[in-house]
């Protein structure tokens, strides 16, 4: 089954191919004989109810950065002429991102968009997760100063982070004796219009923040991300160390609990974050981890991802 497929992503020349999941998806598409194209999110346009973009044919190579692709000239193309479009641009999950989901909804599901654009828009990772309070650490979403201070008095050490941040940016550990909470709230008020997320600090983060990858509702692999010394964040962008990890019984329980919600929304590729048996985020905007898992001898997630897509396109 040869499919005409396009990837909406950040500039391909800027990615690091050895660790990029979008690149892994493209390599697998090419290996299966699918027609492969890509375009930048900024080129999407809507005119006369036609959603188009400046689309480039692309060939990818599993080689070092700078040798990893060859792209043709961009051509304004109706995106509804594709069989599959992959929504793979990185956050921030801002109004630009949200507007693009509205436009891509015009072509989905006739052109199958992965992950489903309406579901991505309506399931921000730090809000979708709140549908499962029994799985989460104590959590508060608010801009209200009094509520934040009361939460800190109740729980002691807390994490304060932007509601729509990514990659560990803007994540702060505030201890119960820290005198900077009021200043941090002021900074967040000036920087963000939306509420903030405040969570009880989980000391088990020192053992790692586990990213579990779920394909079509089923957990397929896990990577434990261990924070660097003196760092409360485990994200790879800020020095976290990746290590192979098996799923615990509690983590299987978490996956089984959230699976119906993921399947109902037709979210094929999802990455959840678990610390010490607590679910902290459900990532649906351009999840990562494909190449890291394979390097540790885990399953070929790009192949499982494409199996799920081809199954849907066959019906």
N, C-alpha and C positions, 0 to 999 in steps of 0.2 A: 504494500500500500504506500505509494509515493504521495506525500503531502506537501503542499506549498505552504511554507512556514516562515513567519517573520518574528524577529525578536526586538521588542521595544526595550532599549537599554541605554546605559551611559556610553560615552565614546569608547569604542572597542580598543582603540590604541592606548587607552589609559588603564585598562584592567591588568591585573596580574594573573596570567593564564594558569599558573601552577596551583592557584587557590580559588579561582573564580567559578562559581556554580553555573552562571549563565553560559560561560565558555564550555563547561562540561556538557550542558544540555545541547549546545550547538554541535559539539563534536559527535555526540550520539545521533543527532538528527542527520548529520552528514553521513555517518557510517551506515545508517539505515536507508540511504538513498533519497531522503527528502530534499526538496528544493529549499535552499537556505538564503534568507535575506535578513537585513537588520536596518533599523532606523532610530533616530534620536527622538526623545519625547518632545523636544521643542518644535519639531517639524509637523506635528499633528495639526490638521486643519479640518474644519467642518464648513462645507458650503453646499447649498441646495440638498441638504440632508445626506451628503456623501462625506464619509470620514476618510481622509487621505493622509499620507505622510510622504516625506522624501526618502524613498526606500532604496537601499543598495543591495545588490547581490553580493554575497560574501562567501569566501572559502576560509576554513580555519585549519590550523596545523598545531599539533601538540608539541610546540617548540617554545623556547624562551621568549620573553616579552620583546616585541619588535620584529619577531619572525613568525608571529602566531596567527596572522590573518592576511588576506588579500581581498579588498573590497572594490566593487565597480563604482561607476558614477551613479549618484542619486537621481531617481526618477519619481516625480509625483505620481503616486499609485493609490487607487481605491483599496482600502484595507479589507473591504468585504470580498475582494477577489482571492483572499488567502483562505486556506483551510484552518490554519491554526496561527494565533498570535500569542506570544509569551510576554506577559507584563512583568518585566525584569529590571526596571529601573530601580536604583537604590532610593531609600527615603532620603531627605525628610518627607514625611507624610503631610504635606502642606496643601494649600488650595490648588497649586499647579497639579500635584498628584491626583487630588480629588477630581478636578475638572477633567483630567484625562480618563479617569474611570467612567465619568458620565459619557464621554465621547465614545469610548470603546464599548459601552453598553449598546450603542446603536447597531453594532455589528454582531454582538454575541446573542445567542449561541450558534447562529448559522455559520459564522466564523467563530471557531471555538477559542475563547480567550482564557488563558491560564495564568494565574488564578482568576476565577470569574470576577469581572471588574466591580459589579455591584456588591458582591460579598466582601471584596477587599476594602471597598469604601466604607461599608457598614460594620466592619470587624477590625477596627484598630487594635493592635496587639495588646495594648495596656487597658483596653476597655472590654473587648471580647472576653478576656480572662476573668473579668469580674462576674460573669454569669455562673462561675463555679467557686463561690466564696468558701465552700467547704474544703477546697483543695489549696487555697491560697494562704499566705501569711496575713496577719492583720493589715488592712490596706485602707487608705483614705484618698479620695480624689476631690480636691477643692482648691479654691484660692483664698478661703477664709482664714485669716491669721489666727484667730482665737481657736478655731478647730484644729489647726496644725499644732499649736502649742499644747493644747489639751491632749492630742494624740501622743506627742513626745513625753508628756508627763506620765501618761498611762503605760507607754511601752519602752521608755528609756532610749536606747540607741535606735536611730531611724535612718532610713535611706530617703532622700528627696531627689526626684528626677523629673525632667520634662515629660509631659504626657505623650508627646509625639516625637521624642528624640530617638536616636539610634546609635549603635556602635559604642555605647557607653558614654557618649558625650553628655556633659552636664549632670552626671550622677554623683551625688554627694552623700558621704556618710557623716551624720551629725550625732555625736555622742550625747548622752544625757547631761553632761557637764559642759558641753561646747557652748560658748557664748555668741556664736556666729549665726544662729538660726534666724534671728530677726533680720540681719543684713542679707542673708541668702534669700529670704522671702522677698525682700525689697528688690534684689537683683532679678529674681524670677518674675516679679510683677512688671518690671520694666522690659524684660526680654520676651515674655510670652503673654498672649491674650487669653489663652485657654487655661483651665485649671492645671494643677500640678499633681503628681502621684507621690504619696508618702506611704512607706511600708516599714513595718518592724524589721530591724536589721536581723539577719539570720547569720549567726557566727559560722554555720556550716559552709558558708561561701568560701572559707579558707580551704576547704576540701575540694571545692570546685562548683561551678555553675554548669549543670549538664544540659547540653543541647540535644534534644531527641528529635529525630527527623521522622515525619509521618507522611506516608504516601498513600493517598486514597483511603484515609482513615486508619491505616495500619502502621504501627511503629516499625521501622526497618533498621534503625541504627542509632547510636548515641556517641557523642564526643563530650568528654568532660573538659571544661576549660578552667584551669587553675590560675588564680590571680598571681601576679608578680609580687615579690616581697614588698610590703609597705603599701599595697594597692588594694582597694576594696572592690574594684571592678575586675571582671574576668574576661572581658571582651578581647578578642584577638587584636583589635585595633590599638589597644592600650597595653599590650605586652602580656596578655594571658597565654598560658601554655596549654596546648591541646594534647589530650591523651585518650586512648581507646577506653571505652567503658561499656559494660553490659547493663541491661536494664534490671532494676530491682523489682520485687513484687509490687511495692508501692507505686513505682513508675508505670508498670503495666496497668495498674488500677486507674491511674490518672488518664492514661491514653484511652482506656476503654470507656471512661466516663465522658470524655470530651468527643469521642469519635462520632456519635450521632449528630452533634452540632456541626462538625466539620463536613460530614457527608451531606447533610441537609443543605449546606451552603455551596456544595460542589467545590470545596477547597482541596485541590489535589496535592499540592506541595506545601507542607506546613512544618515549621520548626518551633517546638515548645522549649521553654527554659524551666528547669527544675533545680531548686536548691534545698538540700536536706529534706527531701520528700514533699516540698511545697512548690506548687505551680506558680510561676511569677509572670510569664508572658506567653502569648500564643502569636507567633510571628507568621504573617501571611503575605507581607509585602517583600517580595524578592528574597525568600529564605536562602541561607547558604549552608555549606558543610559537605557538599557532594564530594569534592576532591580530597578533603581531609579524611573522610570516612574510607575512601578507597585506598589512600596511602597507608592506613592502619590495617588493611586487609579485610575491611568490611565489604558489604554488598555494593554493586554498581547501581547507585541510586538514580543516575541519569537514565539507565536502561529501564528501571522500574517506573520512573516518571513517564517515559515514552510509551511503555506498555499500557499505562492507564489512559493516556491520550488516544492512542490507536484503538483501544477498546471502545472508547466513546465515539470516535469518528467512524467506526465500522457499523454503528447502528443507524 
